Amino acid sequence: MPKYDVIVVGLGAVGGAATCHLARAGVKVLGIDRFSPPHSHGSSHGDTRITRSAIGEGVEYSQLALRSHALWREFEALTGQTLFLRNGCLTISGADAVVMHDVDDFFANVANAAKRYDIPTRTFDDAAAIRARYPQFAVQPGDKAIVDEEAGVLYVERCVAATLDLAAQAGAQLMRDTQVMQIEPSASGVEVATGDNQRFTADRVLIAAGAWLPQFVAAELSRHFTVTRQVLHWFEIKSNPERFRPENCPVFIWQLPRRGGVASSIYGFPLEGDPESGLKVTHEESGPATDADHVDRNVDPVNETARTYRTYIEPFLPDLGPRCVRTATCLYTRVDRSRFVIDTDPRSDRVLFASPCSGHGFKHSAAVGEALAEQLALGKTRHVDLSPFKLERLRDYLRSP
Ligand SMILES: Cc1cc2nc3c(=O)[nH]c(=O)nc-3n(C[C@H](O)[C@H](O)[C@H](O)COP(=O)(O)OP(=O)(O)OC[C@H]3O[C@@H](n4cnc5c(N)ncnc54)[C@H](O)[C@@H]3O)c2cc1C
């Protein structure tokens, strides 16, 4: 049976980055994915992701983003690819705004993280000031905004491809279109069985299976993960396309006011290239729960796209029209108030698992992958602290029925 130091299950954002760092550190690593990443079945597709460094989800995340930004730049130098466009992130919020990523004080957290990590920001204290600089957003009295300057766009498929190219160049063995069926830890190692009846062993295994992760972790844990379907939309720009160019339009997050059936935040990206390709802007879906193998990949043009436009786009971004140029579906994997969970599997300390999703994990994946590689190879992390994401931090939640 072929033997490795580490087997990584799942080669998406996190598994790809971990495999890359392991291989570059000289570890004998096998990475296995059931599809051929980058692909559009999981959580890492749709052209772009927002990256920020003053993180509203909690102060423990900024260290990951800042380290990731350095790593994305390193990967760019090594591959000659553009992975990160730094054009800032505009967060808008009002007095009666809905909650973003289950965090009540998201907006205040952004300002606090910026102060703590010395991240450059610009603030707009009222709607008039926001409108003067960003007329594309139909803000209302009471809205305020902050721009995180150390933020922008990540090109998601390119990032995944870059980590896998670098991993392969450094000697990692990558198996694509191969489904892992079983992960069996024992006292002497971990055995991994695939759908085509191959078996491999390793000293350690990292499970980075994204929305499929609940299938592989201990049962008492898996029931706490919720997978939800998300829909991405690209809407036509019917007027003022220059307002959406990267120099005039940072990536944006808008905690919408609670009115007219609105119960969500929206987020979007600047226009790069042809205005006919539309603007990627969408809102977050909170449910219902689904699973990665049975999720409906079709987007309903009336109940989903037209409703999204009417409710979440038209009142807030009047330059956008109802014609939808493109759609895609994608998966969030959530646990406990959108937190990350990265820890040793309760069944065996030879198995690590990483679920940094909940709709905000991509930006951190370079640093999380590096830290997991260090944890697997050295038994400790050197650049970031993963302890805020340990299971014990979720103890109260996990005790719940
Ligand atoms: C619509 C949407 C918008 C988002 N926006 C942002 C954003 O703006 N900023 C941000 O930072 N984050 C964002 N996120 C979150 C971010 O994209 C995810 O956190 C990240 O992509 C998760 O990476 P992952 O490696 O955990 O999962 P994936 O990249 O999906 O990788 C999991 C891999 O495991 C493989 N796999 C599964 N089962 C098996 C098996 N049995 N055998 C072998 N391989 C297997 C899959 O094929 C897949 O390639 C968003 C997510 C979505 C869905």
The ligand as an ORCA input file, in Angstrom:
! r2SCAN-3c Opt
* xyz 0 1
  C     -21.476     32.180     -2.793
  C     -20.266     32.220     -1.937
  C     -19.631     33.439     -1.722
  C     -18.516     33.508     -0.920
  N     -17.901     34.707     -0.766
  C     -16.749     34.774     -0.080
  C     -16.013     35.979     -0.059
  O     -16.380     36.965     -0.690
  N     -14.863     35.995      0.646
  C     -14.390     34.903      1.312
  O     -13.344     34.996      1.934
  N     -15.078     33.742      1.290
  C     -16.231     33.645      0.609
  N     -16.913     32.478      0.550
  C     -16.438     31.329      1.311
  C     -15.302     30.624      0.608
  O     -15.523     30.572     -0.771
  C     -15.135     29.263      1.247
  O     -14.817     29.473      2.605
  C     -14.017     28.445      0.645
  O     -14.109     28.434     -0.742
  C     -14.076     27.042      1.233
  O     -12.981     26.307      0.776
  P     -12.878     24.773      1.118
  O     -11.504     24.355      0.726
  O     -13.336     24.505      2.502
  O     -13.978     24.074      0.165
  P     -13.851     23.746     -1.431
  O     -12.987     24.745     -2.102
  O     -15.216     23.510     -1.934
  O     -13.032     22.398     -1.437
  C     -13.523     21.167     -0.968
  C     -12.969     20.114     -1.903
  O     -13.166     18.833     -1.331
  C     -13.416     17.937     -2.403
  N     -14.041     16.745     -1.884
  C     -15.233     16.669     -1.251
  N     -15.507     15.380     -0.924
  C     -14.461     14.638     -1.367
  C     -14.183     13.247     -1.345
  N     -15.025     12.341     -0.820
  N     -13.038     12.819     -1.916
  C     -12.160     13.719     -2.464
  N     -12.403     15.038     -2.509
  C     -13.518     15.496     -1.959
  C     -14.329     18.756     -3.322
  O     -14.373     18.235     -4.619
  C     -13.693     20.117     -3.246
  O     -12.771     20.328     -4.310
  C     -18.026     32.349     -0.271
  C     -18.644     31.127     -0.489
  C     -19.744     31.047     -1.327
  C     -20.387     29.723     -1.537
*
